Amino acid sequence: MIAGIAGPLYDPIENRDKLKPEAIWEIENGLNLKAADVYSASIDRSAWYQALADLFTRYDYVLLPSAQVFPFDAKIHWPREVAGKSMDTYHRWMEIVVPGTLSGCPIANVPVGFNSQGLPMGMQIIGPATQDLKVLQMAHAYEQACGWTRTVPQV
């Protein structure tokens, strides 16, 4: 997808020095995909969608962290390690959002608190397909009960 969107920025070659290395990596990997790769990925995505649909027959929501790390200094390009595990690409440090995104289901992110340095963390509320209002209502109810947006940590 990124290759299709950003491909014109990649060619002509003199434009490439204006792109981040991660953008070049995305475009080049996208350009190297074969139709069979895309088909296989669509099979996997469909299986994931069905697994979630099955899960939502028993549960109202799926809750996941919004991130694997707390916010980091803007001078850090991306975390190279999370909990002692090396990240092989820039995607890995934020891969916790992939399951929800791939599902196409509605998602709301809500705050869940702060670390000892006062940095925030969040939680994804993922709901069944087409149940956007239900997810927004749950996020609102959660916020009313917890009040995290009214809390400013004193560090």
KOLSELUM-365071 format. One record per residue (C-alpha): x, y, z; residue in three letters. Coordinates in steps of 0.2 Angstrom, whole numbers, plus 5000, padded with zeros to 4 digits. Example, Ala and Ser with C-alpha at 12.3 -4.5 7.8 and 13.67 -1.06 7.14 Angstrom:
% KOLSELUM-365071
506249785039ala;506849955036ser;
This chain:
% KOLSELUM-365071
500050005000met;501450125005ile;502250084988ala;500750134979gly;500450294989ile;502350354990ala;502950274975gly;502950444965pro;504150514979leu;505350364976tyr;505550394957asp;506450484950pro;507950434960ile;508550604964glu;506950624976asn;507550474987arg;508750574997asp;507250675004lys;506450515011leu;506750435027lys;507550265027pro;505950185034glu;504950255019ala;506250195007ile;506150025015trp;504250025014glu;504250064996ile;505549944991glu;504749805000asn;503049844993gly;503749854975leu;504549674978asn;502849594983leu;502149464971lys;500249444968ala;500449274978ala;501149374993asp;499649494993val;498449344991tyr;499249255005ser;499149405016ala;497249425012ser;496949245017ile;497849285034asp;496849445036arg;495149355033ser;495649225045ala;496049355058trp;494449445055tyr;493449285057gln;494349245073ala;493849415080leu;492049395074ala;492049225084asp;492749305099leu;491449445099phe;490149305100thr;490749275118arg;491449445123tyr;490949625120asp;492649705118tyr;494549665116val;495649775126leu;497449795122leu;498849915127pro;499050065115ser;500950045115ala;502349935120gln;503350075127val;503050245135phe;503250405125pro;505150425122phe;506250575118asp;505950645100ala;507750635097lys;507650445097ile;507150395080his;506250235086trp;506650115100pro;507849985095arg;507449875110glu;505849845120val;505949745137ala;507649675132gly;507049615115lys;507949695099ser;506749775087met;507249715069asp;506149855060thr;505350015066tyr;503649925065his;504049815080arg;504049945094trp;502249985089met;501549815083glu;500249805097ile;499149915086val;499249795071val;497949665076pro;496549805078gly;497049895063thr;497049735052leu;495349685059ser;494449845052gly;493449845068cys;493150005077pro;494450055090ile;494550195103ala;496050235113asn;495850295131val;497150345144pro;497550215158val;498850305168gly;500550375169phe;502250305174asn;503450375187ser;504050505175gln;502250565172gly;502250495154leu;500550425148pro;499950255143met;498350205134gly;497250055131met;496350005114gln;494549965116ile;494149855100ile;492349815097gly;491449715084pro;491349765066ala;490049905063thr;489849945082gln;490750105082asp;489450195093leu;489550045106lys;491450075106val;491350255108leu;490050235122gln;491150115131met;492650235130ala;491550375137his;490950265151ala;492750215155tyr;493350395155glu;491950445166gln;492350305179ala;494250335179cys;494450515175gly;496150505168trp;496050655158thr;495650755173arg;497250685181thr;498850785179val;500350695187pro;501450795199gln;503150735195val;
